[in-house]
Amino acid sequence: MSSYEDYNRVSRSYDQTRQPIGLSIVLDGIAHCCAPLSALKLIDAGCGTGAYTAVLSDSVPNIVALDINEGMLGTAQKKCETLPVAFACASIQAIPIRDGAADGILNNLVLHHLPDSESEGYPAQRQVFEEFARVLRPGGALVIGVCTREQLRDGFWFNRLIPQAIDSCCKATAPIDAQIKMLQDCGFAVDEPAIPWDETLQGDAYFDRLGPLNPAWRDGDSVWSLAPRAELKVACDRVQEMEADGTLANYVADHNTIRRKTGQITYLCAIRK
Ligand SMILES: C[S@@+](CC[C@H](N)C(=O)[O-])C[C@H]1O[C@@H](n2cnc3c(N)ncnc32)[C@H](O)[C@@H]1O
């Protein structure tokens, strides 16, 4: 279960603003396991509404998509009902697949939802990496998508409106260098991080300057659910004030220039040694 987002509610609107991005990086990362994509068994670990599952199934016909939330999984099942995808309601902390049975794992934007502890060095995240190492065969490929702390701070025009939420989100996962070290400790050879520079997680909806006022739009990014009620009100008031005095469009444009220097998501591609 996410430690802070109500994904049963979110599953009803998530797909209005979210779309799979970084697909060429993801496919290249999976292809590193040195077997034809058509012969792979891939796990979409934390599949959400199945946005990646559906697209990847064109190239990878044997996918097991798992998620801990029934609402998100139900939406994924509907989306993929005509596709050869198997589903499981399960946690990435205990994947119901035997040792070494998978050729590839995609884990996109899930780690920050684990109940974890910064002061103890993120034991839940480390345990998940051990679990990934258990189910992947030697030579199997792991692709992890994360928003780094820098991307959380600078990659989204609206994030400076909700600094407390961003602080909480930054603490929810280990810094990228620590993640790489943990993966190496768990038996992975990790490539240089890759960033899809020109893509935004919410597609065109990302540029909707009045989006923060709309709860369904906010459901497209779980960072909003980390904002205390008072912070959310201040952020919405600020958006309305800037719209009224004609400065909001420039605010979005200026922050979008910064976004181009960080991107919004970083992919770690790794091979199980
Ligand atoms: C931001 S969504 C990402 C979904 C999908 N990977 C994507 O990129 O579209 C996070 C998903 O992780 C799932 N999740 C959170 N903790 C999980 C866990 N321990 N095991 C499996 N899924 C989990 C949530 O239910 C949610 O569907």
The ligand as a Gaussian input file, in Angstrom:
#p B3LYP/6-31G(d) Opt

LIG

0 1
 C        2.922000       6.523000      -9.347000
 S        2.118000       4.994000      -9.568000
 C        3.095000       4.338000     -10.905000
 C        2.361000       3.309000     -11.691000
 C        3.067000       2.815000     -12.947000
 N        4.306000       2.150000     -12.637000
 C        3.288000       3.947000     -13.910000
 O        4.434000       4.409000     -14.039000
 O        2.315000       4.383000     -14.544000
 C        2.658000       4.050000      -8.173000
 C        2.024000       2.665000      -8.090000
 O        2.792000       1.892000      -7.166000
 C        1.885000       1.052000      -6.479000
 N        2.543000       0.574000      -5.245000
 C        2.867000       1.292000      -4.144000
 N        3.489000       0.503000      -3.247000
 C        3.542000      -0.741000      -3.789000
 C        4.052000      -1.988000      -3.359000
 N        4.651000      -2.130000      -2.158000
 N        3.931000      -3.051000      -4.162000
 C        3.335000      -2.949000      -5.382000
 N        2.827000      -1.784000      -5.846000
 C        2.930000      -0.696000      -5.068000
 C        0.684000       1.941000      -6.234000
 O       -0.457000       1.172000      -5.895000
 C        0.584000       2.650000      -7.578000
 O       -0.220000       1.934000      -8.472000

